[in-house]
Amino acid sequence: MRFIRFQFYFVGFLFFSSLQAQSKKYTIHTVAFYNFENLFDTINDPTTHDDEWTPDGAQHWTKEKYEQKLKNLSKVLSAIGTPENPNAPTLIGGSEIENRGVLEDLIKEPKLQNFDYGIIHFDSPDKRGIDVALLYQKKYFKPTSYSNIPLYLYKNNAIVKEENKEETDDELEIKTENNNRIFTRDQLLITGFLEGEEIHIIVNHWPSRSGGEKKSSPFREAAGNLNRRIIDSLQRINPNAKVITMGDLNDGPFNRSVKVALGAKAKKSEVPEFGVFNPFEEMAKKGMGTIAFRDSWDIFDQIIITESLIQPDFSTFKFWKAGIFNRPFLIQTSGQYKGYPLRHSLTEVGFSDHFPVYIYLIKEMQ
């Protein structure tokens, strides 16, 4: 297997006005997140609510459809971040994953197998059995620790089903035992070394808007608070800890879970010491989106980074820029949902109802 150490060049004014006449050479890595939308195998798991995604279920989920889904996802993942970085993403966070087995099938796809991805995955208590995970290129990233951190939510008032609520395949489960605990996805924390430099990653899939945005908002605010506590704990150990939190937050950059609970800022100049920067807020202001509902776009999929990754010193890995990967082949071209992300239907195996997002990390080569 042959790996290439990717390099790229920039005229200095892209970063520092004092280097206008000076060219520099940088190492680049792409970090991505993608909601795989119902990446289920065809096997009925009696411990979860996956009956819909079986050959006899409502989706008529056959071996052929499953294999096409894997092929579609691999096409997306292998292309995120290109052409500015010819390598596939070094780190890929994913959500709506049934089990480790589907990830093992995914990384064996022809478009991905040469990148030699490793998998970090835990089963979560979500009622449908959908989880979050991290794929990483073993050549560049060496994990040293990882854990799944549960989000404890409890039912205070019943969430009433509302008409005209946002469509979602992802609903909260309210149980009567265990003090009315509501079971949702864990937050996955990974620590490792990216080409010898310590990086922390948190992969998220926050509680859905089932029951309506307003009534379900406290659950996502709790998820944002947990995320903030994880970051705080890492910064107490190392004030310069580089933390990347990514995921389908089921809220946009302006919602309380992101702006208040997590404390994300839209501009680098506004980010305090130990604060976090959200490059996707400015995109949202421009009307860009990763998911659409009734022709209204929002950015539920976000990658948010600590202040340590935006400091103006590229002697170590730092944030360069972010993007939404919305190539034409990912977009519905006709019908009621023309212009939306091309998702699965009974007549077509699509990609996802979300567009993936990504950021670049760069470091000046000595």
N, C-alpha and C positions, 0 to 999 in steps of 0.2 A: 504494500500500500504506500503510495507516494503522497506526501504532504508538502505544501508550499507555504513558506512564511510570507504572508502577503504584506506588501509595502505599498505606500502611496505617497504622492508628493503634493505639497500645497505651496503656493506663493505666500510668503509670510503675512501679507496684509489680511488674510482670512482670519488670523488670530491676533496679531499684534501689529499695530501701526508702525512701531519702531523697527519692524523687520521687513519693510516693504520691498526691499531689493534682495532679500535673502530667501533662498529655497531651503526647505527642511524635509526630512524623511520621517514617516510615521508608521508605526504598527497599528493595525485596525482590527477590531473585533465587533461583530454584530450581536446584539442581545435582543431577543424577540419574545413576544407573547402571542398566543393564538388560542382562542376558544374553538376546540375541535368540533363542537356541536354534536353530541350524541355519538361519540366513538364507542360503539358497542360491538361485541362479537355476536355470534348467532346462538350462543349457548344460553339456555335459561338458567339463571342463578336463583335458586329458591330462597335465598336470604335477602334479595333486593327486589325492587319493583321494575324489572327489566323485561316483563312479558311482551311489551309492545315491540321490542327489538329482537324478535325471534322469527323464524320462517312462518310460524302460524299466528304471529301477532299482527297488530293493526298496521305496522309498517311493512309487513311481508319481507322481513330483513333476511335475505338469503346470502349464501356464501358469495355469490357473484356480486351482489350489492356491497357487501362488506369489503371485498377485495377492490372494488372500484373506489370506495371511500378512502381506503389506504393509499391508493394510487393518486387520488386527487390531493389528499393532504400532503403527500411527499412532494408533489409538484410545487405546492405553495411554499413549503418549508425550505426547499432547496434553493428557492429564488429570492427569499426575503433579504433585502439589503443590497441586492445586486442592482446595477453594475458598479456602484461605488466601492463595494467590497466584493470581489469575485468569489470569496469563500462563503459557504452557507453559514447561518448563525452559529456562533460558538456555544451560546446558551439559548435554550428555547423553553419558556414556561408554557404549560398547556393546562387546559381545564376541560371538563365534561368528558372524562376518560373513565371507562368502566373498570379497568383492572390493568395490571402490569402486562398481561399477555397481549393486549391490543397494541401496547407500545413496543413490545418485542417484535410484533409483526410489522409495525410501522417502520422501525429503523432498519429492517431487512429489505425494504423496498429499493429497487435499483437506483432511484434518484438520491437515496440517503445512505446506502450501505457503505460507500467508500469514505464517508465522513467519520465512521467508527464512533457513533454516539453511545454514551452510557445513559443509564436511566436511574432516577431517584423518584420513588413513588411509595406512598402509603395508602392503604384503604381508609376511607373516611366514613363517618357515621351517616352520611347523606342517605335518605331513604331509597333513592334510585341507584345508589352505589356509584355515583360519579365523583371523581377525585381530581386533584391537581397533581402535577408532576413536573420534573425538570429533565430535559435532555441536554447533554453536554458533550462536546467533542473532547475525547480523552487526551488527544494530542496537546491541548492547550489548557484545559481546566482539570485540576486535581482536587476533588472534594475531600475535606478532612472531617466534617461532621454534618449531620443532618437530622432533623426531628420534625414531627408533625405536632403542631401546637393547637389544641382544641379551642374553639370559640364556644363558650358557654352562654347560651341564651335561654331565657325562661319566659313562659307565657304569663303576662300580667292581664292583658285583655285579649279576647279572641280576635283574630284578624278576620273580618267579615269579607267574604267574596264580593267584589264589586263588579258591576257591569261596566263594560268599556275599559277595563283595566288593560295594561300593556300585556301583550301576548308573551308567554314564556313557557318553555318546557320544564322549567326549574321552579319547583314549588317547595315551600317550607313544610316540614312535617311536624305537627304538634301532637305530642304524646301525653297521656294522662299520668303515666308513672314518672318516677325520678323528678318530683317537684315540677312537673309540667315542662321539662326541658324540651327545647326546640333543637332538633338535630340538623346541622349544616356542615359544610366543608371545613376541614382543618386548614390552618395556615402552615405552609411548608417552608421551613427555614433551612438553608444550606449555607455552609461556610466552606470555602476552598481557595485555592491559589490559581489565579489566571496568569499564566506565564511567570509564576513566582511571586505574584502580588496578591495579598489577601483581599477577597471580595466576599460579601454576604448577599444572598439572594433570598427574598421572600416571595413565594408564589401564592396567589390568592384567587378565590372565587367567592365573593361576598354574597350574603343572603339576597334572594331575589326580591322583586317587587310584587310578588304574589299578594293579592289583597289590596293593592294600590300603593303608589309611591309614598304618600304621606304616612299611612298607617304602618308601613313596613320600614320606614326610614330609621327608627331607633335600632333595628337589628344591624343595619349597615354602619350606623354610627358606632355601635359596639365593636364591629369589625375594625373600623378605623382606629378606635381607641386601643384595641389589642395590637394592631400593627405599630402604633406609636410606642407602645410599651416595649415591644420587641426591639425596635430601633434604639430606644433609650437604654435598654439593657446592654446592647452591643456597644453603644457610645460610652457607657460607664466603664467598660473594660478597656476600650481604646477610643479616646476622644476623636481620633481621626479615622474611625471605622468607615469603610466605603460600603454603603448599603444600597441595594437596588430592590425596590418592592414593585411587583408587577402583577397584573391580573385583570380578570373581568370583575369590576367592582360593582356592577349593577347600578352604579350612579355615575354621573358626569363630573367633570372637574369643578363645577360650581356648587355641588351638593355639600351638605353639612358633613357627611362622612369623610369627604376628602379635604374640604377647606378648613373645617373646625377640628374634627376629631384627629385627623392626621396632620393638619396644619400646613398643607401644601401651598406653595407660593407660585405665582405665574411668571414672575420675573426674577432673574438671578440676583439683581440688586436688592430685592426684597427679602431674600433668604437669610435668616439670622444664623449665627453659629449653632450647629447641631440641628438646623432646620432642614426642610426638604423642598425640592424644586420639582415642579410638574410641567414639563415642556408641552403637554397636550392641552393645557388651558388656553394658550394663545390660538391653537388650531381650532378649538371649539368656538372661540370668539369669531373666527372666520367662517363658521358654518360647516366645518369639516366634521366627519363622523366615522365611527366604526360600526354602528348599528342604527337601523331606521325603524320608526314606528309611525304610521300614518303620515308619511312623507316628511317627518321631522327627524333630523339626525342628532345623535348624541355620541359622545366618546365614553363608552363604558370601559373600554380596554385601555389601560394606561400603564406607563412605566415611570415611576417616580424615584428620584435619587436624592441622597443626602448631600449636604453642602460641601462635603469633602471631595465630591466628584465634579464640582463646577469651579473649583479654584483655578486661577489662570497660570498653572504651572504644569506643563505636559511632560515633565521628567518621569511621571508615573501615569497610570491610566486615568483619563478624565473623559467626561462627556463631551462629545462634539455636536451632534444634532440628533433629532428624532424624526420619525415619519410614520405614516399610515400606509400599509401595503395594500393598494386597491387597484391592482392591475385589471385590464378589461376582462380577462378570462374569469375573474371572480365576481362579475357583475351580471345580474339578470338582464336580458336584452329585450324581453317582451312581456306582455301580460300585465296583470294588476300590480305586480311588484317590480316592474321595469326600473332599473337603476339601483335596486337594492342588492345586497350581497346574495349570491346564488347559493341557496341552501337546498337541502334534500327535500324531495317531494315523492309521492307515490310513483311518479312516472320518470323521475330523473334523480340520479345520485349527484348531489351538488357538493359544495365545499363546506360552508358554514354560514350562519346568519350574522356572523361578525367578520370584519376585516382584521387581519393581524396588525400589530404595531411593533416598532423596533426603535432602538437607539444604537448609536455607534460609540464605542470607547476607543480612544486613540492615545498613543504614547510616542513621544519623540524618540527616535532611535539614536543611540550614541555612536 
